[in-house]
Amino acid sequence: MPEFRKIPYLRFVPVLLIAFIMFKLVNHPDIIWNGLDFFLSIISPLIWAFAIAYLLNPMMVYFEKRFGIKRIWSILVIYMFFLGITILGITIISPRIIKSISELLAETPRYIARTETQIETWINEFKLFDTYGVASVIEQNTDAMIQNIRDYIDLLLTSALSSIIGFTSGLFDLIIGLIISIYLLKDKESFIQSIKRFLYAFMKKEKAEGLITFGNEVDLIFSQYIVGKFIDSFIIGILCFIGLKILNVPYPMLLSTIVGITNMIPYFGPIIGMIPAGIITLFASPIKALWVILFIFILQQFDGLWLGPKILGDKVGLSPFWIILAIIVGGGAFGVLGMFLAVPILAIIKTLLERQVDRRLQRKELDIQ
C-alpha cells in the first residue's frame, strides 16, 4: 500500500475522473434528468411514506397526549381517518372532478360561441360605441381575448386531468408508501435515535449538536406551517363547495378543489384560485360569476383575518414583504411547488442567518438588538 501511494500523479486521478464525469454531464444533460427521473421512480414509495408519516405525525402526537392512548391505537385511529379520506377522494371526488373537466372541455366551444354572440349583442345595443369607434376596437380584440381565454381553460383543465390520472396511476406506490409510513410512525423514536447515533459517531460533538438543533427547528417550521396550511386549505375547500352548492353554480366540486389547492399558496393563492373559478362560471352565467367572485373574496377574507391566524398563527416569523418576495422567486424558479415551499425555506434561511449573526456579535462582544 505505501508503494502504491508513492506512484507519481496518482493523487490527480480522482480529480480527473470527476472532471470527466462533469464534462459528460454538461454535454449530455438529458442523462441527469433521465437518471433523476429513474431514481425518483424507484424511491417513490419512500417519498410517499415520509410525506404521509410527516403529515399524520402531529395528529398521532395529539391523540397520545390528549387521550393518553397507546401509540398503536393512535395510529389505528388516524389511519382509519386517512384511509376514509383517501377512499372518498378516489371513489367519489376524483371521478366527479374528471367528469366535470370532461364536460367542461366538451362544452367550451358552445360557451365561447355564446359569449361572442353576447358581446356582439351588447355592442349593437349601445349605439354610443359606434359614435366614438369603440365598437370596431372591441370587435378587433374580442376574438384574440376569447382565444386566450379558451387556451387558458384548455391548459388548466388538461393539466388538472393529467394530474388526477397520474395520481391514480401511482396508486400502487401510494399503497406501499402507506404501509411503510405506519412503521415509520410506530418506531419514529428508534429512527431518530439511530440518526443521532450516526451523527455523533462521525462528527464532532459540537457539530452534531448544532445539526440536531437545526434539524429540530426545520422540523418545527415545516410541520407547523405545512400541516397547518393543509388543514386550513382543506376547510376552505369544504366551505367553498358548500357555498357553491347553495349558489347552484355548475361544477362545484371542480371549482372548490381549485380554490382549496391554490389556497395553499400564501397571498397569491386566493387570486390564482378566484380567476379560473370566475372565468369558468362566466361562460355558464355572467351573473353567477359575479356572485362566485364575491363569495370567494369573502371566503378568503374570512380565512385571512380569522381562520388562518387561528390555525397557523405566526409560524414562520416573516414579514409580508419577505413572504411575497419568496413566493415570486420560488414560483419563477420551481413553479407552483416553489411558491408553496418558498416561505418555509426562507424561514429556515432566516433562522440560519440570525444564528450566524448572533454568534459573530457575541465574538465581537457587541449587544445590538
C-alpha positions as YAML, in Angstrom:
chain: A
units: angstrom
residues:
- id: 1
  name: MET
  ca: [0.00, 0.00, 0.00]
- id: 2
  name: PRO
  ca: [2.80, 2.56, 0.80]
- id: 3
  name: GLU
  ca: [4.42, 1.79, -2.58]
- id: 4
  name: PHE
  ca: [1.04, 2.33, -4.24]
- id: 5
  name: ARG
  ca: [0.76, 5.78, -2.68]
- id: 6
  name: LYS
  ca: [4.20, 6.78, -3.99]
- id: 7
  name: ILE
  ca: [3.14, 6.45, -7.64]
- id: 8
  name: PRO
  ca: [3.57, 9.94, -9.20]
- id: 9
  name: TYR
  ca: [0.44, 11.94, -10.06]
- id: 10
  name: LEU
  ca: [-1.85, 9.28, -8.57]
- id: 11
  name: ARG
  ca: [-3.47, 11.95, -6.42]
- id: 12
  name: PHE
  ca: [-4.84, 13.63, -9.57]
- id: 13
  name: VAL
  ca: [-6.76, 10.55, -10.76]
- id: 14
  name: PRO
  ca: [-9.92, 11.25, -8.68]
- id: 15
  name: VAL
  ca: [-9.91, 14.89, -9.81]
- id: 16
  name: LEU
  ca: [-9.58, 13.88, -13.47]
- id: 17
  name: LEU
  ca: [-12.30, 11.28, -13.07]
- id: 18
  name: ILE
  ca: [-14.69, 13.83, -11.55]
- id: 19
  name: ALA
  ca: [-13.82, 16.34, -14.30]
- id: 20
  name: PHE
  ca: [-14.53, 13.72, -16.98]
- id: 21
  name: ILE
  ca: [-17.90, 12.86, -15.41]
- id: 22
  name: MET
  ca: [-18.84, 16.56, -15.16]
- id: 23
  name: PHE
  ca: [-17.85, 17.08, -18.81]
- id: 24
  name: LYS
  ca: [-20.11, 14.23, -19.91]
- id: 25
  name: LEU
  ca: [-22.99, 15.53, -17.82]
- id: 26
  name: VAL
  ca: [-22.66, 19.07, -19.16]
- id: 27
  name: ASN
  ca: [-22.61, 17.86, -22.77]
- id: 28
  name: HIS
  ca: [-25.44, 15.38, -22.19]
- id: 29
  name: PRO
  ca: [-27.81, 16.99, -19.63]
- id: 30
  name: ASP
  ca: [-30.54, 14.51, -20.54]
- id: 31
  name: ILE
  ca: [-28.51, 11.89, -18.65]
- id: 32
  name: ILE
  ca: [-29.06, 13.85, -15.44]
- id: 33
  name: TRP
  ca: [-32.81, 14.20, -15.90]
- id: 34
  name: ASN
  ca: [-33.28, 10.60, -17.04]
- id: 35
  name: GLY
  ca: [-31.23, 9.34, -14.14]
- id: 36
  name: LEU
  ca: [-33.05, 11.59, -11.68]
- id: 37
  name: ASP
  ca: [-36.43, 10.50, -13.04]
- id: 38
  name: PHE
  ca: [-35.42, 6.83, -12.77]
- id: 39
  name: PHE
  ca: [-34.14, 7.34, -9.22]
- id: 40
  name: LEU
  ca: [-37.31, 9.14, -8.12]
- id: 41
  name: SER
  ca: [-39.49, 6.41, -9.63]
- id: 42
  name: ILE
  ca: [-37.63, 3.83, -7.55]
- id: 43
  name: ILE
  ca: [-37.87, 5.71, -4.26]
- id: 44
  name: SER
  ca: [-41.41, 6.97, -4.92]
- id: 45
  name: PRO
  ca: [-42.95, 4.68, -2.24]
- id: 46
  name: LEU
  ca: [-40.43, 6.01, 0.29]
- id: 47
  name: ILE
  ca: [-41.28, 9.60, -0.63]
- id: 48
  name: TRP
  ca: [-44.97, 8.82, -0.12]
- id: 49
  name: ALA
  ca: [-44.16, 7.11, 3.18]
- id: 50
  name: PHE
  ca: [-42.22, 10.07, 4.59]
- id: 51
  name: ALA
  ca: [-44.83, 12.55, 3.35]
- id: 52
  name: ILE
  ca: [-47.74, 10.62, 4.88]
- id: 53
  name: ALA
  ca: [-45.91, 10.00, 8.16]
- id: 54
  name: TYR
  ca: [-44.89, 13.65, 8.37]
- id: 55
  name: LEU
  ca: [-48.46, 14.84, 7.80]
- id: 56
  name: LEU
  ca: [-50.03, 12.39, 10.24]
- id: 57
  name: ASN
  ca: [-47.41, 12.65, 13.00]
- id: 58
  name: PRO
  ca: [-48.96, 15.78, 14.64]
- id: 59
  name: MET
  ca: [-52.35, 14.02, 14.79]
- id: 60
  name: MET
  ca: [-50.76, 10.94, 16.33]
- id: 61
  name: VAL
  ca: [-48.96, 13.01, 18.97]
- id: 62
  name: TYR
  ca: [-52.19, 14.92, 19.70]
- id: 63
  name: PHE
  ca: [-54.19, 11.73, 20.31]
- id: 64
  name: GLU
  ca: [-51.44, 10.29, 22.51]
- id: 65
  name: LYS
  ca: [-51.23, 13.40, 24.69]
- id: 66
  name: ARG
  ca: [-54.90, 14.39, 24.68]
- id: 67
  name: PHE
  ca: [-56.46, 10.98, 25.36]
- id: 68
  name: GLY
  ca: [-53.48, 9.12, 26.84]
- id: 69
  name: ILE
  ca: [-53.88, 6.16, 24.48]
- id: 70
  name: LYS
  ca: [-51.13, 3.84, 23.30]
- id: 71
  name: ARG
  ca: [-49.40, 4.54, 20.02]
- id: 72
  name: ILE
  ca: [-50.82, 1.53, 18.22]
- id: 73
  name: TRP
  ca: [-54.37, 2.75, 18.92]
- id: 74
  name: SER
  ca: [-53.50, 6.30, 17.98]
- id: 75
  name: ILE
  ca: [-52.07, 5.08, 14.67]
- id: 76
  name: LEU
  ca: [-55.18, 2.95, 14.09]
- id: 77
  name: VAL
  ca: [-57.49, 5.95, 14.59]
- id: 78
  name: ILE
  ca: [-55.60, 8.38, 12.36]
- id: 79
  name: TYR
  ca: [-55.09, 5.81, 9.60]
- id: 80
  name: MET
  ca: [-58.77, 4.92, 9.59]
- id: 81
  name: PHE
  ca: [-59.49, 8.62, 9.14]
- id: 82
  name: PHE
  ca: [-56.77, 9.00, 6.48]
- id: 83
  name: LEU
  ca: [-57.93, 5.90, 4.59]
- id: 84
  name: GLY
  ca: [-61.50, 7.15, 4.74]
- id: 85
  name: ILE
  ca: [-60.50, 10.49, 3.21]
- id: 86
  name: THR
  ca: [-58.32, 8.74, 0.59]
- id: 87
  name: ILE
  ca: [-61.05, 6.28, -0.42]
- id: 88
  name: LEU
  ca: [-63.56, 9.13, -0.56]
- id: 89
  name: GLY
  ca: [-61.22, 11.06, -2.83]
- id: 90
  name: ILE
  ca: [-60.52, 8.11, -5.15]
- id: 91
  name: THR
  ca: [-64.04, 6.70, -5.42]
- id: 92
  name: ILE
  ca: [-66.21, 9.83, -5.26]
- id: 93
  name: ILE
  ca: [-64.32, 13.12, -5.57]
- id: 94
  name: SER
  ca: [-61.84, 12.22, -8.34]
- id: 95
  name: PRO
  ca: [-64.46, 10.71, -10.70]
- id: 96
  name: ARG
  ca: [-66.67, 13.76, -10.25]
- id: 97
  name: ILE
  ca: [-63.80, 16.12, -10.96]
- id: 98
  name: ILE
  ca: [-62.80, 14.12, -14.05]
- id: 99
  name: LYS
  ca: [-66.44, 14.15, -15.21]
- id: 100
  name: SER
  ca: [-66.65, 17.93, -14.67]
- id: 101
  name: ILE
  ca: [-63.43, 18.51, -16.60]
- id: 102
  name: SER
  ca: [-64.61, 16.31, -19.48]
- id: 103
  name: GLU
  ca: [-67.98, 18.07, -19.62]
- id: 104
  name: LEU
  ca: [-66.35, 21.49, -19.45]
- id: 105
  name: LEU
  ca: [-63.92, 20.64, -22.25]
- id: 106
  name: ALA
  ca: [-66.83, 19.42, -24.38]
- id: 107
  name: GLU
  ca: [-68.94, 22.49, -23.59]
- id: 108
  name: THR
  ca: [-66.15, 25.06, -24.04]
- id: 109
  name: PRO
  ca: [-66.81, 25.67, -27.80]
- id: 110
  name: ARG
  ca: [-70.50, 26.29, -27.07]
- id: 111
  name: TYR
  ca: [-69.67, 28.61, -24.18]
- id: 112
  name: ILE
  ca: [-67.21, 30.53, -26.37]
- id: 113
  name: ALA
  ca: [-69.75, 30.90, -29.19]
- id: 114
  name: ARG
  ca: [-72.42, 32.10, -26.77]
- id: 115
  name: THR
  ca: [-70.01, 34.62, -25.23]
- id: 116
  name: GLU
  ca: [-69.10, 36.01, -28.66]
- id: 117
  name: THR
  ca: [-72.80, 36.36, -29.51]
- id: 118
  name: GLN
  ca: [-73.49, 38.12, -26.23]
- id: 119
  name: ILE
  ca: [-70.64, 40.58, -26.77]
- id: 120
  name: GLU
  ca: [-71.90, 41.37, -30.27]
- id: 121
  name: THR
  ca: [-75.40, 41.93, -28.87]
- id: 122
  name: TRP
  ca: [-74.06, 44.36, -26.27]
- id: 123
  name: ILE
  ca: [-72.15, 46.26, -28.94]
- id: 124
  name: ASN
  ca: [-75.24, 46.57, -31.13]
- id: 125
  name: GLU
  ca: [-77.41, 47.70, -28.21]
- id: 126
  name: PHE
  ca: [-75.09, 50.50, -27.14]
- id: 127
  name: LYS
  ca: [-75.01, 52.80, -30.16]
- id: 128
  name: LEU
  ca: [-72.69, 55.13, -28.26]
- id: 129
  name: PHE
  ca: [-69.89, 52.67, -29.06]
- id: 130
  name: ASP
  ca: [-70.31, 53.35, -32.78]
- id: 131
  name: THR
  ca: [-70.10, 57.11, -32.29]
- id: 132
  name: TYR
  ca: [-66.58, 57.01, -30.89]
- id: 133
  name: GLY
  ca: [-65.35, 53.98, -32.82]
- id: 134
  name: VAL
  ca: [-65.27, 51.82, -29.70]
- id: 135
  name: ALA
  ca: [-67.26, 49.04, -31.39]
- id: 136
  name: SER
  ca: [-64.60, 48.36, -34.01]
- id: 137
  name: VAL
  ca: [-61.86, 48.25, -31.37]
- id: 138
  name: ILE
  ca: [-63.87, 45.80, -29.26]
- id: 139
  name: GLU
  ca: [-64.61, 43.59, -32.26]
- id: 140
  name: GLN
  ca: [-60.94, 43.52, -33.24]
- id: 141
  name: ASN
  ca: [-59.83, 42.44, -29.78]
- id: 142
  name: THR
  ca: [-62.71, 40.14, -28.87]
- id: 143
  name: ASP
  ca: [-61.51, 37.19, -30.96]
- id: 144
  name: ALA
  ca: [-57.99, 37.39, -29.54]
- id: 145
  name: MET
  ca: [-59.31, 37.70, -25.99]
- id: 146
  name: ILE
  ca: [-61.72, 34.78, -26.42]
- id: 147
  name: GLN
  ca: [-58.95, 32.63, -27.91]
- id: 148
  name: ASN
  ca: [-56.64, 33.44, -24.99]
- id: 149
  name: ILE
  ca: [-59.35, 32.50, -22.50]
- id: 150
  name: ARG
  ca: [-60.03, 29.26, -24.40]
- id: 151
  name: ASP
  ca: [-56.33, 28.36, -24.42]
- id: 152
  name: TYR
  ca: [-56.09, 29.15, -20.70]
- id: 153
  name: ILE
  ca: [-59.06, 26.95, -19.82]
- id: 154
  name: ASP
  ca: [-57.87, 24.09, -22.04]
- id: 155
  name: LEU
  ca: [-54.40, 24.23, -20.47]
- id: 156
  name: LEU
  ca: [-55.81, 24.42, -16.94]
- id: 157
  name: LEU
  ca: [-58.26, 21.56, -17.38]
- id: 158
  name: THR
  ca: [-55.85, 19.34, -19.31]
- id: 159
  name: SER
  ca: [-53.18, 19.82, -16.62]
- id: 160
  name: ALA
  ca: [-55.70, 19.05, -13.88]
- id: 161
  name: LEU
  ca: [-56.91, 15.94, -15.70]
- id: 162
  name: SER
  ca: [-53.38, 14.64, -16.32]
- id: 163
  name: SER
  ca: [-52.50, 15.27, -12.66]
- id: 164
  name: ILE
  ca: [-55.50, 13.26, -11.46]
- id: 165
  name: ILE
  ca: [-54.76, 10.42, -13.89]
- id: 166
  name: GLY
  ca: [-51.09, 10.48, -12.88]
- id: 167
  name: PHE
  ca: [-52.08, 10.29, -9.22]
- id: 168
  name: THR
  ca: [-54.38, 7.35, -9.91]
- id: 169
  name: SER
  ca: [-51.69, 5.52, -11.89]
- id: 170
  name: GLY
  ca: [-49.31, 5.94, -8.95]
- id: 171
  name: LEU
  ca: [-51.81, 4.30, -6.61]
- id: 172
  name: PHE
  ca: [-49.57, 1.26, -6.08]
- id: 173
  name: ASP
  ca: [-46.71, 3.45, -4.85]
- id: 174
  name: LEU
  ca: [-49.17, 5.24, -2.56]
- id: 175
  name: ILE
  ca: [-50.34, 1.95, -1.03]
- id: 176
  name: ILE
  ca: [-46.76, 0.76, -0.44]
- id: 177
  name: GLY
  ca: [-45.88, 4.17, 1.00]
- id: 178
  name: LEU
  ca: [-48.91, 3.99, 3.28]
- id: 179
  name: ILE
  ca: [-47.74, 0.65, 4.70]
- id: 180
  name: ILE
  ca: [-44.17, 1.90, 5.21]
- id: 181
  name: SER
  ca: [-45.42, 5.09, 6.89]
- id: 182
  name: ILE
  ca: [-47.12, 3.01, 9.60]
- id: 183
  name: TYR
  ca: [-43.76, 1.56, 10.64]
- id: 184
  name: LEU
  ca: [-42.12, 4.99, 10.42]
- id: 185
  name: LEU
  ca: [-44.62, 6.40, 12.89]
- id: 186
  name: LYS
  ca: [-44.63, 3.34, 15.13]
- id: 187
  name: ASP
  ca: [-40.84, 3.35, 15.56]
- id: 188
  name: LYS
  ca: [-40.10, 7.04, 14.95]
- id: 189
  name: GLU
  ca: [-38.09, 7.43, 18.19]
- id: 190
  name: SER
  ca: [-35.91, 4.49, 17.16]
- id: 191
  name: PHE
  ca: [-35.25, 6.05, 13.73]
- id: 192
  name: ILE
  ca: [-34.45, 9.44, 15.27]
- id: 193
  name: GLN
  ca: [-32.12, 7.85, 17.81]
- id: 194
  name: SER
  ca: [-30.29, 5.95, 15.04]
- id: 195
  name: ILE
  ca: [-29.73, 9.21, 13.15]
- id: 196
  name: LYS
  ca: [-28.38, 10.87, 16.31]
- id: 197
  name: ARG
  ca: [-26.00, 7.96, 16.96]
- id: 198
  name: PHE
  ca: [-24.74, 8.20, 13.39]
- id: 199
  name: LEU
  ca: [-24.12, 11.96, 13.68]
- id: 200
  name: TYR
  ca: [-22.29, 11.69, 17.00]
- id: 201
  name: ALA
  ca: [-20.22, 8.78, 15.66]
- id: 202
  name: PHE
  ca: [-18.94, 10.55, 12.55]
- id: 203
  name: MET
  ca: [-18.96, 14.23, 13.60]
- id: 204
  name: LYS
  ca: [-17.58, 16.34, 16.40]
- id: 205
  name: LYS
  ca: [-19.91, 16.71, 19.36]
- id: 206
  name: GLU
  ca: [-20.47, 20.45, 18.79]
- id: 207
  name: LYS
  ca: [-21.22, 19.94, 15.09]
- id: 208
  name: ALA
  ca: [-23.59, 17.06, 15.80]
- id: 209
  name: GLU
  ca: [-25.46, 19.02, 18.46]
- id: 210
  name: GLY
  ca: [-25.71, 22.04, 16.16]
- id: 211
  name: LEU
  ca: [-27.05, 19.90, 13.32]
- id: 212
  name: ILE
  ca: [-29.60, 18.22, 15.60]
- id: 213
  name: THR
  ca: [-30.79, 21.61, 16.90]
- id: 214
  name: PHE
  ca: [-31.08, 22.91, 13.36]
- id: 215
  name: GLY
  ca: [-33.00, 19.78, 12.34]
- id: 216
  name: ASN
  ca: [-35.46, 20.31, 15.19]
- id: 217
  name: GLU
  ca: [-36.01, 23.92, 14.10]
- id: 218
  name: VAL
  ca: [-36.54, 22.88, 10.48]
- id: 219
  name: ASP
  ca: [-39.00, 20.21, 11.60]
- id: 220
  name: LEU
  ca: [-40.88, 22.74, 13.73]
- id: 221
  name: ILE
  ca: [-41.19, 25.27, 10.90]
- id: 222
  name: PHE
  ca: [-42.13, 22.75, 8.22]
- id: 223
  name: SER
  ca: [-44.51, 20.65, 10.33]
- id: 224
  name: GLN
  ca: [-46.42, 23.59, 11.78]
- id: 225
  name: TYR
  ca: [-46.57, 25.53, 8.51]
- id: 226
  name: ILE
  ca: [-47.29, 22.70, 6.06]
- id: 227
  name: VAL
  ca: [-49.69, 20.75, 8.27]
- id: 228
  name: GLY
  ca: [-51.41, 23.96, 9.38]
- id: 229
  name: LYS
  ca: [-51.74, 25.24, 5.83]
- id: 230
  name: PHE
  ca: [-53.06, 21.87, 4.67]
- id: 231
  name: ILE
  ca: [-55.78, 21.86, 7.36]
- id: 232
  name: ASP
  ca: [-56.63, 25.50, 6.61]
- id: 233
  name: SER
  ca: [-56.95, 24.88, 2.86]
- id: 234
  name: PHE
  ca: [-58.96, 21.69, 3.42]
- id: 235
  name: ILE
  ca: [-61.51, 23.65, 5.48]
- id: 236
  name: ILE
  ca: [-61.63, 26.45, 2.89]
- id: 237
  name: GLY
  ca: [-62.23, 23.89, 0.13]
- id: 238
  name: ILE
  ca: [-65.16, 22.35, 2.04]
- id: 239
  name: LEU
  ca: [-66.69, 25.76, 2.82]
- id: 240
  name: CYS
  ca: [-66.27, 26.77, -0.82]
- id: 241
  name: PHE
  ca: [-68.03, 23.60, -2.01]
- id: 242
  name: ILE
  ca: [-70.96, 24.21, 0.36]
- id: 243
  name: GLY
  ca: [-71.25, 27.84, -0.76]
- id: 244
  name: LEU
  ca: [-71.13, 26.97, -4.47]
- id: 245
  name: LYS
  ca: [-73.80, 24.31, -3.99]
- id: 246
  name: ILE
  ca: [-76.03, 26.87, -2.27]
- id: 247
  name: LEU
  ca: [-75.44, 29.31, -5.16]
- id: 248
  name: ASN
  ca: [-76.29, 26.47, -7.57]
- id: 249
  name: VAL
  ca: [-73.08, 27.06, -9.52]
- id: 250
  name: PRO
  ca: [-72.05, 24.47, -12.15]
- id: 251
  name: TYR
  ca: [-69.02, 22.25, -11.44]
- id: 252
  name: PRO
  ca: [-68.91, 23.00, -7.66]
- id: 253
  name: MET
  ca: [-66.58, 20.06, -6.93]
- id: 254
  name: LEU
  ca: [-64.06, 21.17, -9.55]
- id: 255
  name: LEU
  ca: [-64.15, 24.85, -8.57]
- id: 256
  name: SER
  ca: [-63.91, 24.21, -4.82]
- id: 257
  name: THR
  ca: [-60.98, 21.84, -5.41]
- id: 258
  name: ILE
  ca: [-59.16, 24.55, -7.39]
- id: 259
  name: VAL
  ca: [-59.83, 27.11, -4.65]
- id: 260
  name: GLY
  ca: [-58.72, 24.72, -1.89]
- id: 261
  name: ILE
  ca: [-55.48, 23.70, -3.63]
- id: 262
  name: THR
  ca: [-54.46, 27.23, -4.64]
- id: 263
  name: ASN
  ca: [-55.19, 28.41, -1.09]
- id: 264
  name: MET
  ca: [-52.02, 26.55, -0.07]
- id: 265
  name: ILE
  ca: [-50.07, 29.42, -1.67]
- id: 266
  name: PRO
  ca: [-49.93, 32.48, 0.63]
- id: 267
  name: TYR
  ca: [-51.20, 35.86, -0.62]
- id: 268
  name: PHE
  ca: [-51.34, 34.93, -4.33]
- id: 269
  name: GLY
  ca: [-53.24, 31.65, -3.87]
- id: 270
  name: PRO
  ca: [-56.70, 33.19, -3.37]
- id: 271
  name: ILE
  ca: [-56.31, 35.29, -6.53]
- id: 272
  name: ILE
  ca: [-55.00, 32.32, -8.52]
- id: 273
  name: GLY
  ca: [-58.00, 30.25, -7.42]
- id: 274
  name: MET
  ca: [-60.54, 33.01, -7.95]
- id: 275
  name: ILE
  ca: [-59.60, 33.69, -11.60]
- id: 276
  name: PRO
  ca: [-60.34, 30.22, -13.10]
- id: 277
  name: ALA
  ca: [-63.43, 29.84, -10.90]
- id: 278
  name: GLY
  ca: [-64.75, 33.19, -12.14]
- id: 279
  name: ILE
  ca: [-63.94, 32.51, -15.80]
- id: 280
  name: ILE
  ca: [-65.47, 29.01, -15.80]
- id: 281
  name: THR
  ca: [-68.66, 30.28, -14.16]
- id: 282
  name: LEU
  ca: [-68.75, 33.28, -16.50]
- id: 283
  name: PHE
  ca: [-69.39, 31.05, -19.51]
- id: 284
  name: ALA
  ca: [-72.37, 29.43, -17.80]
- id: 285
  name: SER
  ca: [-73.85, 32.61, -16.28]
- id: 286
  name: PRO
  ca: [-72.29, 36.11, -16.03]
- id: 287
  name: ILE
  ca: [-74.50, 36.96, -13.03]
- id: 288
  name: LYS
  ca: [-73.45, 33.82, -11.16]
- id: 289
  name: ALA
  ca: [-69.82, 34.59, -12.00]
- id: 290
  name: LEU
  ca: [-70.12, 37.86, -10.07]
- id: 291
  name: TRP
  ca: [-71.64, 36.01, -7.11]
- id: 292
  name: VAL
  ca: [-68.88, 33.39, -7.24]
- id: 293
  name: ILE
  ca: [-66.13, 36.03, -7.26]
- id: 294
  name: LEU
  ca: [-67.81, 37.90, -4.40]
- id: 295
  name: PHE
  ca: [-68.30, 34.70, -2.40]
- id: 296
  name: ILE
  ca: [-64.70, 33.52, -2.85]
- id: 297
  name: PHE
  ca: [-63.45, 37.01, -1.97]
- id: 298
  name: ILE
  ca: [-65.46, 36.99, 1.29]
- id: 299
  name: LEU
  ca: [-64.30, 33.42, 2.00]
- id: 300
  name: GLN
  ca: [-60.66, 34.41, 1.55]
- id: 301
  name: GLN
  ca: [-61.13, 37.43, 3.83]
- id: 302
  name: PHE
  ca: [-62.56, 35.10, 6.46]
- id: 303
  name: ASP
  ca: [-59.54, 32.84, 6.00]
- id: 304
  name: GLY
  ca: [-57.00, 35.66, 6.12]
- id: 305
  name: LEU
  ca: [-58.49, 37.54, 9.06]
- id: 306
  name: TRP
  ca: [-59.75, 34.72, 11.28]
- id: 307
  name: LEU
  ca: [-59.33, 31.07, 10.21]
- id: 308
  name: GLY
  ca: [-55.70, 31.30, 9.03]
- id: 309
  name: PRO
  ca: [-54.39, 33.11, 12.14]
- id: 310
  name: LYS
  ca: [-56.29, 30.69, 14.39]
- id: 311
  name: ILE
  ca: [-54.71, 27.64, 12.75]
- id: 312
  name: LEU
  ca: [-51.31, 28.95, 11.67]
- id: 313
  name: GLY
  ca: [-50.57, 31.89, 13.96]
- id: 314
  name: ASP
  ca: [-47.10, 33.28, 13.22]
- id: 315
  name: LYS
  ca: [-45.42, 30.03, 12.24]
- id: 316
  name: VAL
  ca: [-42.67, 31.44, 10.04]
- id: 317
  name: GLY
  ca: [-41.89, 34.82, 11.61]
- id: 318
  name: LEU
  ca: [-41.55, 36.60, 8.25]
- id: 319
  name: SER
  ca: [-42.93, 39.99, 7.24]
- id: 320
  name: PRO
  ca: [-45.35, 40.17, 4.29]
- id: 321
  name: PHE
  ca: [-42.60, 41.71, 2.12]
- id: 322
  name: TRP
  ca: [-40.29, 38.71, 2.53]
- id: 323
  name: ILE
  ca: [-43.15, 36.25, 2.08]
- id: 324
  name: ILE
  ca: [-44.21, 37.89, -1.20]
- id: 325
  name: LEU
  ca: [-40.60, 38.04, -2.39]
- id: 326
  name: ALA
  ca: [-40.10, 34.36, -1.54]
- id: 327
  name: ILE
  ca: [-43.26, 33.38, -3.43]
- id: 328
  name: ILE
  ca: [-42.22, 35.35, -6.53]
- id: 329
  name: VAL
  ca: [-38.71, 33.87, -6.59]
- id: 330
  name: GLY
  ca: [-39.90, 30.34, -5.73]
- id: 331
  name: GLY
  ca: [-42.66, 30.45, -8.33]
- id: 332
  name: GLY
  ca: [-40.34, 31.77, -11.02]
- id: 333
  name: ALA
  ca: [-37.76, 29.07, -10.33]
- id: 334
  name: PHE
  ca: [-39.86, 26.00, -9.49]
- id: 335
  name: GLY
  ca: [-43.47, 26.77, -10.39]
- id: 336
  name: VAL
  ca: [-46.41, 26.15, -8.07]
- id: 337
  name: LEU
  ca: [-44.46, 23.83, -5.76]
- id: 338
  name: GLY
  ca: [-41.79, 26.52, -5.41]
- id: 339
  name: MET
  ca: [-44.44, 29.09, -4.48]
- id: 340
  name: PHE
  ca: [-45.67, 26.86, -1.67]
- id: 341
  name: LEU
  ca: [-42.30, 25.72, -0.29]
- id: 342
  name: ALA
  ca: [-40.55, 29.09, -0.68]
- id: 343
  name: VAL
  ca: [-41.98, 30.51, 2.56]
- id: 344
  name: PRO
  ca: [-40.81, 27.79, 4.99]
- id: 345
  name: ILE
  ca: [-37.47, 27.53, 3.18]
- id: 346
  name: LEU
  ca: [-36.92, 31.28, 3.56]
- id: 347
  name: ALA
  ca: [-37.88, 30.98, 7.23]
- id: 348
  name: ILE
  ca: [-35.16, 28.32, 7.65]
- id: 349
  name: ILE
  ca: [-32.60, 30.54, 5.88]
- id: 350
  name: LYS
  ca: [-33.63, 33.41, 8.18]
- id: 351
  name: THR
  ca: [-33.06, 31.18, 11.22]
- id: 352
  name: LEU
  ca: [-29.58, 30.22, 9.99]
- id: 353
  name: LEU
  ca: [-28.61, 33.82, 9.26]
- id: 354
  name: GLU
  ca: [-29.89, 35.07, 12.62]
- id: 355
  name: ARG
  ca: [-27.91, 32.39, 14.43]
- id: 356
  name: GLN
  ca: [-24.75, 33.27, 12.49]
- id: 357
  name: VAL
  ca: [-25.24, 37.00, 13.12]
- id: 358
  name: ASP
  ca: [-25.76, 36.42, 16.86]
- id: 359
  name: ARG
  ca: [-22.64, 34.26, 17.03]
- id: 360
  name: ARG
  ca: [-20.50, 36.90, 15.31]
- id: 361
  name: LEU
  ca: [-21.87, 39.71, 17.50]
- id: 362
  name: GLN
  ca: [-21.05, 37.67, 20.61]
- id: 363
  name: ARG
  ca: [-17.47, 37.18, 19.40]
- id: 364
  name: LYS
  ca: [-17.16, 40.95, 18.93]
- id: 365
  name: GLU
  ca: [-18.83, 41.49, 22.34]
- id: 366
  name: LEU
  ca: [-21.47, 43.72, 20.77]
- id: 367
  name: ASP
  ca: [-25.01, 43.98, 22.12]
- id: 368
  name: ILE
  ca: [-27.02, 45.19, 19.13]
- id: 369
  name: GLN
  ca: [-30.74, 44.50, 19.04]
...
